[in-house]
């Protein structure tokens, strides 16, 4: 059943994404409002689908399919909240298609079958994974915002005042939003690192095993730490920060994907 | 006499060409004095977006050559490729459109009408503008005013200044609490200041080469005066800079601004240059976090005119067509005033006849120069005598009063559309005698 629900949600998201793209071209309020409604109801359905799937797993997404599904959910949830708060439907044209692109592979992958390995039933694990996914989603949205910033800046610097120029929010707003999202993402990433280390020590007795995902996560953490420091203490902002955000997210993506074990058929969070 | 308009504007010439062509009033006066003798009635409209010669040319060919040589001497040979030309009634239409702000960079902006008025005033002052040019401009101004009151074009239109402020919101979002620096407190600076204040930018620093003007503007808008030599310190604090000085060299260059960026802690800096020639070096926007724009850039911002404004512009075009038609009609009536023509012809005949008679009486022992002096004197008396009545008849609008006065003149001078020429000269005057027309003497 959850698969059907997920598919419905995915269709709603895809429709919303098209509406938001249409909004980019022609600024009719209808597109924005319809997109918002579709995302809202899609999120509800998606929540039911995810909830029913995770209920039997201690509230923890298992496998790449559920991981992707959860990321798509969080991505759109963050966008939905931001849109309600700041009214930035234009962002839907960036986040919407990205979320659909993340969700489609989740739908195509088989999610049934294999039980969770026994060693994974630890109280800390659901917290670790959930926070890690929230962090990824926050950085993904921050990257979307950074992309919007770079596009907007290119329009402003190149003095080509096209469609994007009139639709995108101001540079300062995008920069501030990036700051908020990176800050929250950084907190989540830090918690993920710490809880991950504790979980690792409780299963293998080692805090740090030099696994690719650990290294990638640490590198991403350092990038974001440098970024936030530069922002708060050296007054960095704008393009440099946007580029660094994107770079950090790319490293984080490596970390996310390497968290799944390719040797298993399903892929499970290790 | 035919209308000729030659010039260049933001539509045909890039900023660096217009910059070279930006003429001071003194320069314009000088040019006008030089060309008006050979070309005919002339005026020059020179704003930051256009330099245009309007001439009521005796010979279009000659005037074109003359104006081309003047323009190329001002802006170099390259400037000729940016010129456009209107002649005849199309020049008239162009003048009406320019005055009505339909040809402006920001369609509907109000400044251009004043600028054309200034242009006419200057031309009158140096004696380059004659009655026909004045009359035509008056009609153009009237049509511009009608457009302003009958269409919404002025309301939709933003000045360059407000378009610039709008652009700033694309960097900062709200301008509330953003520090602004005005460099130059002229008309454009004042406009910008008002927009800044209504966008609630604060504080607003005003700097100007002459301090009094800066103080005056600052007190009007609740700003603070900064000395012109404190410019760099003010730049450290400001988020927005609006330049509109008459300086002929750059005030802000990369070398000046770059060191300040560090002191600003890399906060974004928005700079807009409403001056021509420019105050801000064009390469400034290469600096990270600096967003610098000149008048051409601002034009591109406002280029995406709303449909509403386009509709208003269409209405305005209709009004222009009506006003032109009316003007042309009244001009042809005026031109055709047979009373004037007859009067002139009669007077010329008398002058000639009397001169001949005097010369005959004096005998044959006069030199050629003496003969010509006598003829010139007769002609001069006639001209002086007829100048006032001719001017008054010409100035009249074609209405009842004009007809009455024309009739009176015809009676006084014994002219009648049906009357034959005086007996002592049976030849009809050279084609000038027109049969009485609608506006002429009717009895």
Boltz contact constraints between the chains, C-beta under 6 A:
constraints:
  - contact:
      token1: [A, 156]
      token2: [B, 291]
      max_distance: 6.0
  - contact:
      token1: [A, 159]
      token2: [B, 297]
      max_distance: 6.0
  - contact:
      token1: [A, 161]
      token2: [B, 300]
      max_distance: 6.0
  - contact:
      token1: [A, 161]
      token2: [B, 301]
      max_distance: 6.0
  - contact:
      token1: [A, 170]
      token2: [B, 170]
      max_distance: 6.0
  - contact:
      token1: [A, 170]
      token2: [B, 172]
      max_distance: 6.0
  - contact:
      token1: [A, 170]
      token2: [B, 173]
      max_distance: 6.0
  - contact:
      token1: [A, 171]
      token2: [B, 171]
      max_distance: 6.0
  - contact:
      token1: [A, 172]
      token2: [B, 172]
      max_distance: 6.0
  - contact:
      token1: [A, 172]
      token2: [B, 173]
      max_distance: 6.0
  - contact:
      token1: [A, 173]
      token2: [B, 173]
      max_distance: 6.0
  - contact:
      token1: [A, 235]
      token2: [B, 265]
      max_distance: 6.0
  - contact:
      token1: [A, 235]
      token2: [B, 266]
      max_distance: 6.0
  - contact:
      token1: [A, 238]
      token2: [B, 289]
      max_distance: 6.0
